Amino acid sequence: MKKNDPEQAYERSYENYAASILVQDSLPALKPHCPPLLSCALGLWITEAVLLTCGQMWDRGLWLCVSFFGFALLLPFVILVLIKFRHSILFFLIGSSLALGLSGTCVVTRTQAAEAYYDTTTQALVTVTKDASAGLYGQNADVSITLPSGDVLAAQGRFPSNADTIRYGDIFRANLSLSKPHGTSADFAWQSGCFLTAKITDLNPCEEANSPQSYILQFRNSILETLSTIPGDASALIGALACGYRKNLSEEAYQSFKVCGLAHIIAVSGAHLSLVCAFIGCLLQRLPLNKRLSIILQLAFILAYLVLAGMPISALRAAVMTALSLCSFFAKRRP
């Protein structure tokens, strides 16, 4: 008796499935593999985390040894890669040695530049690189100092208690008393990459030259000034989400976010940047633009949003990852 078509199709599909199982069993088992770039990044990240935790009390001589040791290890590892010995552990060690060499060099050069100005008083141009936070004796903020000699130093600035609100991007000409960080301020200075403490007095605001950054900062300040006139935590929350400015948010509201496990929402990071970029990308898709121009416009918007948010580290990290993902189009890779 002849089988009907559905039964024959079922038997053929079962036979094909059984044959595929036999073929898979005959193939060698695939071993887990970590991409070389990921292995290198993991080595760099883990080593940097260890150095950040342990290296605060090290002197300049020890950091110089760390730098020499890192670059000395890097050369043989690179040679092994060039002779086709490519293993994930080797790339991990390359990232670790690169972190040792670069970190040691950076700390040594910054420490040497800062030591030349310990216990000095001068007048210089001060650019605020981070929104100030209120302290016991005034406002504290990371600053970039341009000295009359042309040298540029990173420092932890201490502003007078009677000064106006200090925000990211503000520029002053002021008198400075430079010193080595001590006590609890040394911990904050180390985490910010600063090797100087600057006591700032006699502030004279300076207007920045007309540039796209200055216009964005003016727009940011106008938004924050408008929100500051509205009472309540709702306006402060808008300022934190849109401009990365959390100083107006009450401690009670912030603790409520922490209790609910939502404190990360009020810190501009990858989630905020992804939503904003997705929204801009959808808008640009509706315009008659080619893919290349659309990506360039998205990159420009990411840069503008970083300035608007005050350049926090979390947003800067997310922006780099987003920009690399968008630029994969130019390398003929799928984003």
N, C-alpha and C positions, 0 to 999 in steps of 0.2 A: 504494500500500500504506500503510495507516494505521500511524503510529508508536505504539509502546506508551507507557504512562504514564511510566515512568522516563525515557525519552528526551525526552519533552515537558517534564517538570519540569526536566531538566538544561538544555535550551535556554532555557527561561524564566529560570532563575537566571543563566545566562550573559548573556542580554540585559539583565537588571536590573543586573548588575555593570558591563557596558559603559556603560549609561546613567548610572550613578552616577559613573563615571570621567569621562565627558564633562561632567557637572554640576560636578564638583570642578575640572576644568580651566578652566571658564568663570568660576569665582569668583576674586576677587582674593586674592593670597597674603597670609596672615596674618603680621604682623610680630611678632617677640619683644617681650614686654611685661613689665616689672617692676612689681609692685603698688606703689602709693604708700607704704604703710606700710613695706614692705621696703626701698624706696629710702631713706626717711628713716632707718630703723634702720641701714642700711649707712653712710650719711654720718656719723651720730652715732658709730658704733663705730670707724670708721677715724680720725676726727678725735680721738677720745679716746685711741686707741692712739698717735697721733703726739704728742699733748700729754704723755702719760705718759712717753714716751721722751725727749722733748726739753726738757720744762718744769721739770726739777728745779733747774737752775741759774738760772732766771729770777727776777728780783726782783719785789717786790710791784707796782712801777710798771708793769712790762711786762705782768704778769698783768691789771692793771686795764685796760690798753689792749686786751688780748685780749678781755676781757669786753665792753668798749664796742663793739669792732669786730664781735663776734658778734651782739649785740643790734641794732646798727645795720643789719647785713645781713638780719636776720630779718624786719624790717618790710616792706621792698619785696618780698621773696620771698612772704610771706603775702598781700600785696595782689595779686600776680600770680596766685596760686592762686584768690583770691576772684573775679577777673574771668575765670575759666574757662580760664586758661592752665595746663594741668596736664600736665606732662611729668615723666618719671622723674628727669631731671637736676635739675629744679627741686626736687623733694622731697628729693633727695640733698643739695642745697645747704641746704635748710631744716634737715635733720638736722645738717649740719656747723656751721652758724651757731648752732644751739641748743646744740651741744656746746661751742663756743667761749664763748658767753655764760655758760652755767651753770658750766662748769669754772673760768673766770676768777673769777666771783663767789664760788664755793666756796673757792678757794685764797686769795683776798684776805681774805675774812672769817675764815677759820681762821688765816691768818698773823697778822692783826691781833690776834686774840684770844690767840694764843700769845706774841706779842712782849711783851705786857703782863706776862708772868710769867717771862720769861727771868731766870736767875740769882736765883731766889727760893726761900725755904724756908718750908714751911707744913705744916699737918696737915689731912688731907682724907680723904674716903671714896673708896676705890679699888675698882672693879668690874672683874674680869678679863673681857675680851671675846674671848680666844683662848687656847687651851692653850699653856702655856709651853714653851719649848725651852731646853735646857741650853747655856750659854755658858762662856767662859773664867773669868768672874768671878761666876757665879751663873746664875739663870734669867731669861730674857727673855720678855715677853708684852705684847701690846697691852692697854691698860687704858683705862677711862673714869674720869676724876677729877671728883668733885663737891666743889667748894671751899666753904668756909664762907659765902661771899657768894652761893652758889647757882649760880655759873657751872659749866658742864660742859665739860671739855676731853678731847680724845683724845690719848693719849701712848703712847710706847713705854716700858714699865716694866722696870726692872732690879731684880730681887729678890735678897736675900742668898743666898749659896751654901748656908747652913745652914737655909734655910726648907724647909718641907714641900713636897711636889709641888703646884705651882700649876696649877689647871685652870680651864677656862671656867666662868664663873658665880660664882667665889669672890669674897667681899666682905670687905674689910679696912678698918679705920681705922688709918692709918699716917702717919709723917712722910715728907715728900717734899722732894727737892731737884730743882727744875725747871731745865732748861737747853736750849739750842738743840742739835739733833742735829749731830754732827760725824763726819767720817771715814766708815768703813763703816756705822756705825749710821744715818747720814743716808740711805743708799740704802734700807735696810730700812724706815726711818720713812716715806720718801716713798711707797714701794710700799704701805704700810698706811694712808696718808692721815693720818699723824701729823706734827705740827710741833713736838713737844716730846719731850724725854727726861726721864723721872722716875726718880731713884734712890730706891728705896722701902726704908725701914728701920722697925724697931719695929712689926711687924705685929701687929694685934689683930683676930682674926677676928670678923665680925659675922654674925648669923643673919638671913637674908632673911625678910620677912613671908610668911605662908602664902599661896601662890598656886600655880596650875597649873605655872608655870615652876619654882618651887622644888621641887615634888614630882618633876618630871621630872629636875631636876639631881641631887636626892638619889638617885633611882633610877640615874642614870648613874654617879654616884660609887660607889655600892654595887657595881655591875657591875664597874667598873674595879678596885676594891679586891679583889674576889673573884678576878678574873683575874690580878692581880699576885701572888697567892699560889701560882699554878700555874706551875712552871718551864717554860721552853721557849718557842719562837716561836709555837707553835700558839695559846696563849692570847693572846699579843700580836696575832696576826693576827685573832682574833675581836674583840678590842677595836677594831682599826682598821676592820674591816668593819661592826661594829654601832654603835660609838660615835664613829667618826672619830678615835680616839686612837691615834697611831702612835708615840708616844714610847718605848713599851716594846719595839718591834720592833728587833731587833739590826741593826747595819749590814750584816752579812753576808747576812742574809735579804733586806734591802731591795735590796742590790746584785744578788742572785739574781733578784728580780722585774724589775729594770731590764734585766738581760742578756736575759731571756726576753721583754722587751717587754710586761710585765704590771704595771708600776708603777702604772698608772692604776686597777687593781683595788682597791688598798688606800687609795685616796682616795675618800671618799664624794662621788659626783657624780650625774649624770643617770641612768646605768645602774642604780645601786643604788636610786635613788628610783623609777624606772620599775618595777623588779621588785617593790618593796615596795607601790607603789600598785596594781599589777595584782593582786597577791595579796589586798590588802584589798578591791579592787573585786569580785573573784570571791566572797569571803566575804559581802559585803553583798548581792550578787545573790541569794544563797540565803535571805536574810531577807525577810520581808514588808514591805519599805520602798519608798516611791515614789522616783522618780529624784531629785527635788529634795533630799530628806532624805539620800539616799545620797551625793550630791555634797558636801553640807555636812559630813557625817561624814568623807569622804575629805580635805577641806581641813583639818579640825581635826587629822586624823592626820598630814598633811604638816607642819603647824606643830609638832606634838609631836615628830616625827622630826627636824626641824631642830634643835630644842633638844637632843635626845638626842645628835645628831651633833656638837654644838659650834658650830653655825652657820658652817660653812666656806663660802667664797665659791662654790665649785663647786656645792655642794648648794643654796645660796640661789638661784643662777641657775637651776638645774634646777627648783626648787620654784616659782619665778615662772612659768616656761613651762608646767609641769604645771597650776598653778592657772588660768592663762589658758585652757588647753585644756579643763579641766573646766567653767569658767564659760561656755564657748561654748554650753552647753545653755540657760542663762538668756537668751541672746540669740537663741534659736531657730536656732542653728547646729549642724551636726553636729560632735561632738568629734573 
